[in-house]
Amino acid sequence: MNKNVGNKDKAVRVILGILFVAAGFGFGGAWLALAVVGAVLLITAATGFCGLYTLLGINTCKLSSDDK
């Protein structure tokens, strides 16, 4: 798995992930789906890999000169 999530993208995912998880557990019921989406955002931020980005051919991760 090559990393395809850049630093700015990770920051947005972490912020949204925390908000979604908090909303999901705070309100309960149907909002629990938000918690699942938030967890996925946090996992993709932590791993630096997004499967959906791979399918769509998106890469927000900039390569350093050592990675080329």
N, C-alpha and C positions, 0 to 999 in steps of 0.2 A: 504494500500500500504506500504509494507516494503521497506526500503531504500536498494538499491542494487548498488549504485554508490559510490565508495570510493573517498578519498580526491585527490589522484593523478589523477584519472580518471576525477574528476570534474575540476581540473586545466587545463587539456588538452582540455576538452570540452569548457571551457570558452574561452581559447585562439583561438581555431579553430572556435568557434561560432562567436566571434567578427570579425575575419578575413573574414569568409564567408558572414556575414551580410554586412560588409563594401564593399566587392567585389561585392556582389549582387546589392547593391544600387548604387555603384560607376559606374558600367558598364551598368546596366539596361538590358533590353531585356531578352534574354534567361538566363542571369546570375541571374535573379531574383529568380530562383529555388535555387541557392546557398544561398540566403538570407533566404529562408524558412528552408533549412537544418541547417543553422547557428542558426536560432531562436529555432529550436527543440533542438539543442545541448545546448543552453543557458537555456532553460526551464528544461531539464533533469538535468543539473548541479545545478540549483537552487532548484529543488525539491528533488534531490538525488535518483530519481526513473527513471528507463528506462524500458519501456514495452518490448522492444526487448530483453533485458537481461533476463527478466522473462521467455519469450518464449524459450530462448536458455539455461536457467539454469545457467546463469553467475551471479556472485556476487563479486564485487570488494570492497565492504564495509566491513571493519573489525569490528567485534563486540567488544565492551568494556566488561569488566567483569560485568558491571551493566546490559548489554543488554541480557545476557544469560538466 
